[in-house]
């Protein structure tokens, strides 16, 4: 079952449990970015890397996104190397209808 995110809420994904080797490939990075895709539409995200805890937090607003499937991956640039997380596939989730506050 896909993770469901309510339309109009703040998308928040926290990635942790990186091994020392995995984190070493990610941090310190020169550039890190992620976009949420729905077909040809792209939603920018905010990414914060916490080197002390080895955590990456990704957030985005969903109010302008369509209901339905969405996907995301993360691009990390470190020197001349580019790492895509996850290394195969994408993170998949659904934007679903909210009830509260819609006047329904």
Residue frames relative to the residue before (quaternion, step in Angstrom):
aa qw qx qy qz dx dy dz
X 1.0000 0.0000 0.0000 0.0000 0.00 0.00 0.00
X 0.4298 -0.7115 0.4997 0.2438 3.57 -0.87 0.96
X 0.5461 -0.5805 0.4933 0.3484 3.54 -1.21 0.57
X 0.2179 -0.7806 0.5754 0.1103 3.57 -0.97 0.85
X 0.1188 -0.7668 0.6301 0.0297 3.54 -1.00 0.99
X 0.4079 -0.7236 0.4999 0.2451 3.60 -0.77 1.00
X 0.5060 -0.6379 0.5003 0.2945 3.55 -0.99 0.95
X 0.7788 0.3021 -0.2416 0.4938 3.58 -0.86 0.97
X 0.6209 0.5146 -0.3523 0.4749 3.58 1.26 -0.16
X 0.5347 -0.5843 0.4844 0.3715 3.55 -1.31 0.04
X 0.3517 -0.7015 0.5868 0.1997 3.54 -0.80 1.10
X 0.0644 0.7869 -0.6101 0.0667 3.58 -0.89 0.95
X 0.0080 0.7819 -0.6216 0.0472 3.54 -0.74 1.11
X 0.1024 -0.7886 0.6057 0.0274 3.56 -0.78 1.06
X 0.1212 -0.7855 0.6059 0.0341 3.53 -0.70 1.15
X 0.0799 0.7882 -0.6023 0.0977 3.55 -0.82 1.04
X 0.6810 0.5078 -0.3570 0.3885 3.57 -1.28 -0.31
X 0.2996 0.7324 -0.5469 0.2734 3.58 1.03 0.73
X 0.4211 -0.6589 0.5509 0.2916 3.56 -1.05 0.72
X 0.6755 -0.4773 0.3574 0.4339 3.58 -1.25 0.23
X 0.6532 0.5067 -0.3097 0.4698 3.59 0.99 -0.81
X 0.6541 0.5042 -0.3151 0.4676 3.61 0.91 -0.88
X 0.6762 0.4864 -0.3012 0.4641 3.58 0.87 -0.93
X 0.6214 0.5558 -0.3318 0.4415 3.58 1.06 -0.73
X 0.6504 0.4974 -0.3088 0.4839 3.58 1.16 -0.58
X 0.7003 0.4640 -0.2493 0.4817 3.59 1.22 -0.52
X 0.8319 0.1463 -0.0069 0.5353 3.57 0.82 -1.02
X 0.5269 -0.2257 -0.8169 0.0634 1.63 -1.83 1.65
X 0.2447 -0.7711 0.5739 0.1269 3.56 -0.99 0.83
X 0.4965 -0.6254 0.5098 0.3201 3.53 -1.30 0.35
X 0.7907 -0.0381 0.0883 0.6047 3.55 1.08 -0.81
X 0.0102 0.7721 -0.6354 0.0050 3.55 -1.08 0.76
X 0.0824 0.8024 -0.5840 0.0906 3.58 -0.90 0.91
X 0.0068 -0.7616 0.6476 0.0220 3.51 -1.33 0.41
X 0.0806 -0.7581 0.6445 0.0585 3.53 -1.20 0.63
X 0.3385 -0.6913 0.5955 0.2300 3.53 -1.20 0.61
X 0.1563 -0.8190 0.5498 0.0510 3.55 -0.72 1.08
X 0.0031 0.7303 -0.6831 0.0052 3.48 -1.22 0.80
X 0.7772 -0.1425 0.0500 0.6109 3.54 0.00 1.28
X 0.7980 -0.2255 0.1957 0.5234 3.59 -0.78 -1.06
X 0.5606 0.6049 -0.3884 0.4112 3.61 1.26 -0.17
X 0.1122 -0.7843 0.6088 0.0420 3.57 -1.06 0.82
X 0.1557 -0.7612 0.6250 0.0751 3.55 -1.05 0.88
X 0.3791 -0.7317 0.5124 0.2415 3.60 -0.72 0.99
X 0.2286 -0.7584 0.5960 0.1320 3.55 -1.24 0.48
X 0.3352 -0.6642 0.6136 0.2644 3.50 -1.39 0.13
X 0.0909 -0.8034 0.5882 0.0180 3.58 -0.83 1.00
X 0.0441 -0.7690 0.6377 0.0058 3.54 -1.00 0.94
X 0.1546 -0.7738 0.6098 0.0743 3.57 -0.84 1.03
X 0.1699 -0.7704 0.6102 0.0724 3.56 -0.83 1.05
X 0.2650 -0.8148 0.4920 0.1545 3.61 -0.16 1.24
X 0.6233 0.5560 -0.3545 0.4203 3.61 1.06 -0.60
X 0.7674 0.3321 -0.1692 0.5217 3.58 1.02 -0.83
X 0.3287 -0.7523 0.4900 0.2930 3.60 1.32 -0.24
X 0.4442 0.6647 -0.4577 0.3891 3.54 0.83 1.08
X 0.1370 -0.7344 0.6571 0.1004 3.54 -1.17 0.73
X 0.0955 -0.7817 0.6155 0.0310 3.57 -0.84 1.05
X 0.0967 -0.7871 0.6092 0.0014 3.54 -0.83 1.11
X 0.0162 0.7970 -0.6032 0.0257 3.58 -0.86 0.95
X 0.0510 0.7706 -0.6342 0.0366 3.55 -1.29 0.51
X 0.4260 -0.6655 0.5437 0.2827 3.53 -1.21 0.52
X 0.2720 -0.8020 0.5177 0.1212 3.59 -0.94 0.89
X 0.4292 0.7539 -0.4394 0.2332 3.61 1.22 -0.17
X 0.7337 0.3882 -0.2409 0.5029 3.62 1.08 -0.56
X 0.5254 0.6362 -0.4135 0.3850 3.61 1.27 0.02
X 0.5093 -0.6218 0.5024 0.3187 3.55 -1.25 0.48
X 0.5221 -0.5686 0.5128 0.3757 3.54 -1.26 0.36
X 0.6204 0.5528 -0.4047 0.3818 3.56 -1.08 0.68
X 0.7798 -0.3724 0.2366 0.4442 3.55 -1.32 -0.15
X 0.0227 -0.7579 0.6520 -0.0009 3.51 -1.23 0.68
X 0.0868 -0.7919 0.6024 0.0504 3.56 -1.24 0.43
X 0.0800 -0.7981 0.5972 -0.0025 3.52 -1.23 0.55
X 0.0270 0.7389 -0.6706 -0.0594 3.51 -1.32 0.43
X 0.3950 -0.7103 0.5417 0.2144 3.55 -1.30 0.29
X 0.1715 -0.7699 0.6088 0.0847 3.57 -0.97 0.92
X 0.0731 -0.7831 0.6175 -0.0027 3.54 -0.77 1.14
X 0.1052 -0.7761 0.6198 0.0492 3.57 -0.84 1.01
X 0.0520 0.7746 -0.6228 0.0970 3.51 -0.82 1.11
X 0.7986 -0.0729 -0.0006 0.5974 3.55 -0.26 1.28
X 0.7790 -0.2686 0.2340 0.5161 3.55 -0.78 -1.07
X 0.6002 0.5788 -0.3457 0.4304 3.59 1.29 -0.01
X 0.1297 -0.7505 0.6427 0.0829 3.53 -1.18 0.72
X 0.1122 -0.7749 0.6214 0.0275 3.54 -0.88 1.03
X 0.1583 -0.7591 0.6246 0.0925 3.56 -0.98 0.87
X 0.1117 -0.7791 0.6160 0.0337 3.57 -0.86 1.03
X 0.4979 -0.2813 -0.8048 0.1592 1.60 -1.48 1.99
X 0.6187 -0.5920 0.3714 0.3590 3.56 -1.18 0.52
X 0.7672 0.1120 -0.1251 0.6190 3.59 1.23 -0.24
X 0.7953 0.2436 -0.2018 0.5172 3.56 -0.90 0.90
X 0.3852 -0.6758 0.5702 0.2642 3.54 -1.33 -0.43
X 0.5122 -0.5637 0.5209 0.3854 3.55 -1.31 0.19
X 0.1061 -0.8087 0.5778 0.0309 3.60 -0.77 1.02
X 0.1077 0.7749 -0.6171 0.0845 3.54 -1.10 0.78
X 0.3922 -0.7048 0.5432 0.2331 3.57 -1.33 0.21
X 0.2724 -0.6893 0.6425 0.1944 3.54 -1.14 0.75
X 0.0593 -0.8295 0.5548 -0.0239 3.57 -0.56 1.20
X 0.6484 -0.5443 0.3940 0.3579 3.51 -1.32 0.56
X 0.2607 -0.7219 0.6174 0.1723 3.52 -1.17 0.71
X 0.3668 -0.7274 0.5378 0.2170 3.57 -1.19 0.50
X 0.7045 0.4757 -0.2622 0.4567 3.57 0.81 -1.05
X 0.8294 0.2317 -0.1805 0.4752 3.55 -0.94 0.92
X 0.5895 0.5907 -0.3756 0.4031 3.60 1.22 0.13
X 0.4749 -0.6778 0.4389 0.3497 3.60 1.26 -0.15
X 0.4357 0.7150 -0.4475 0.3142 3.56 1.27 0.24
